[in-house]
Amino acid sequence: MKKSLFICGMMASAIFLYNCSGSKKATASKPVPYNYEANVKSVVEANCAPCHIPAKGGNKRAYDNFANVKSDIDEIIRRIELNPGERGFMPFKKTARLGDSTIAVFKKWKADGLGEK
């Protein structure tokens, strides 16, 4: 009887220690919020040039800087979600919408608080 109680106690202790260990919590990392420099800037440069990048010959609202992209984020998202042919569709000279993953970069950046760096 004592032997079976001892084994049951050891098993309960092992289960308790396994489930309460901090190693699971330590390995889980918090997602890093999107920011302009790391996530958005390259997407803007790749998809909004030359029209919105003055150094590349554009004459529209400049999106080569954090402040302008941040201030226009709602309009940018609205326009890149339009379908080709709809008034205001961007990117203007393209015949297809940006990919969902590209649009998601702008949305996630906004949801994460529009950080710069």
For each residue, the residues with C-beta under 8 A, 3 or more apart:
1: 4 5
2: 5 6
3: 6 7
4: 1 7 8
5: 1 2 8 9
6: 2 3 9 10
7: 3 4 10 11
8: 4 5 11 12
9: 5 6 12 13
10: 6 7 13 14
11: 7 8 14 15
12: 8 9 15 16
13: 9 10 16 17
14: 10 11 17 18
15: 11 12 18 19
16: 12 13 19 20
17: 13 14 20 21
18: 14 15 21
19: 15 16
20: 16 17
21: 17 18 24
22: 25 26
23: 26 27
24: 21 27 28
25: 22 28
26: 22 23
27: 23 24
28: 24 25
29:
30:
31:
32:
33: 112 113 115
34: 38 39 40 105 108 109 112 115
35: 38 39 40 109 112 115 116 117
36: 39 40 41 66 69 70 109 114 115 116 117
37: 40 41 66 116 117
38: 34 35 41 117
39: 34 35 36 42 43 105 108 109
40: 34 35 36 37 43 44 69 105 106 109
41: 36 37 38 44 45 66
42: 39 45 46
43: 39 40 46 47 102 105 106
44: 40 41 47 48 52 53 63 64 69
45: 41 42 48 49 53 64
46: 42 43 49
47: 43 44 91 98 102
48: 44 45 51 52 53 63 90 91
49: 45 46 52 53 56 58
50: 53 56 57 58
51: 48 58 59 60 91 92 93
52: 44 48 49 58 60 61 62 63 64
53: 44 45 48 49 50 56 58 62 63 64
54: 57 58 59 62 64
55: 64
56: 49 50 53
57: 50 54
58: 49 50 51 52 53 54 62
59: 51 54
60: 51 52
61: 52 68 72
62: 52 53 54 58 65 68
63: 44 48 52 53 68 69 72 76
64: 44 45 52 53 54 55 68
65: 62 68 69
66: 36 37 41 69 70 116
67: 70 71
68: 61 62 63 64 65 71 72
69: 36 40 44 63 65 66 72 73 76
70: 36 66 67 73 114 116
71: 67 68
72: 61 63 68 69 75 76
73: 69 70 76 77 106 109 110 114
74: 77 78 110
75: 72 78 79
76: 63 69 72 73 79 80 90 106
77: 73 74 80 81 103 106 107 110
78: 74 75 81 82 88
79: 75 76 82 88 89 90
80: 76 77 90 91 97 98 102 103 106
81: 77 78 97 103
82: 78 79 86 87 88 89 90 97
83: 86 89 97
84: 89 94 95 96 97
85: 89
86: 82 83 89
87: 82
88: 78 79 82
89: 79 82 83 84 85 86 92 97
90: 48 76 79 80 82
91: 47 48 51 80 94 98
92: 51 89
93: 51
94: 84 91 97 98
95: 84
96: 84
97: 80 81 82 83 84 89 94 103
98: 47 80 91 94 102 103
99: 102 103
100: 103 104
101: 104 105
102: 43 47 80 98 99 105 106
103: 77 80 81 97 98 99 100 106 107
104: 100 101 107 108
105: 34 39 40 43 101 102 108 109
106: 40 43 73 76 77 80 102 103 109 110
107: 77 103 104 110 111
108: 34 39 104 105 111 112
109: 34 35 36 39 40 73 105 106 112 114 115
110: 73 74 77 106 107 114
111: 107 108
112: 33 34 35 108 109 115
113: 33
114: 36 70 73 109 110
115: 33 34 35 36 109 112
116: 35 36 37 66 70
117: 35 36 37 38
